[in-house]
Amino acid sequence: MKIRAQALLFDNDGTLVSSLESVHRCWTRWAGEYGITAERFAQIELHGRTAAEIAADLLPPEIVPEAVARIEMLEVADVPNGGVHLLPGTHDFLTALPADRWAVVTSATRRLAEARLDAVGILPKTLIAADDVTRGKPDPEPYLLAARALGVDPAACVVFEDAPAGLRAGRAAGMITVALATTHPAHELTADLVVEDLSALSALVTADGVEISTRD
């Protein structure tokens, strides 16, 4: 299968990097600090959502800002402790792309996203973070903002995501979607193409854009 695009938009956690160990450590500690039971915490969808949305599901409105600041502090401080690493294929796939043809679009704050990306040596020219939007995924706003930043028609963009919320955002933005089965089983992912991870894909830069192909 081949997909042609003008720009490639990547989620970060679960798509380019794995941060599950760090996320588990930090959010478990955070939940304990705020008196949230394990049973209650287990009912909340974490992946692909902003910390503000998660905190709002769990805590009274008046303490949400403080709680969001606390989880950001915990996660940023935890990055040097390990638990954040490149997923298979990420380095080679991004290296094949011109800097102005791709962006990272994450539900994390800019401070946290930059800490994790810096830890694994990824330096995107364009980064859209939770701080930049009023509505996070599954709303299309983050991906539409990234397309605008790159000067590309949304219909000419491809979204790479591991989370259902992010894939919904990509579809709502009118973009082609590629799902990576890194954090969810393939049967739970609805996309134009579903692969195991970025190592299953290759990218060829042409005069007309980027041609993405599945490896044999």
Stockholm file with secondary structure:
# STOCKHOLM 1.0

chainA/1-216         MKIRAQALLFDNDGTLVSSLESVHRCWTRWAGEYGITAERFAQIELHGRTAAEIAADLLPPEIVPEAVARIEMLEVADVPNGGVHLLPGTHDFLTALPADRWAVVTSATRRLAEARLDAVGILPKTLIAADDVTRGKPDPEPYLLAARALGVDPAACVVFEDAPAGLRAGRAAGMITVALATTHPAHELTADLVVEDLSALSALVTADGVEISTRD
#=GR chainA/1-216 SS CEEEESEEEECSBTTTEECHHHHHHHHHHHHHHTTCCHHHHHTSCCTTSCHHHHHHHHSCGGGHHHHHHHHHHHHHHHGGGSCCEECTTHHHHHHTSCGGGEEEECSSCHHHHHHHHHHTTCCCSCEECGGGCSSCTTSSHHHHHHHHHHTCCGGGEEEEESSHHHHHHHHHTTCEEEEETTSSCGGGCCSSEEESSGGGEEEEEETTEEEEEECC
#=GC SS_cons         CEEEESEEEECSBTTTEECHHHHHHHHHHHHHHTTCCHHHHHTSCCTTSCHHHHHHHHSCGGGHHHHHHHHHHHHHHHGGGSCCEECTTHHHHHHTSCGGGEEEECSSCHHHHHHHHHHTTCCCSCEECGGGCSSCTTSSHHHHHHHHHHTCCGGGEEEEESSHHHHHHHHHTTCEEEEETTSSCGGGCCSSEEESSGGGEEEEEETTEEEEEECC
//
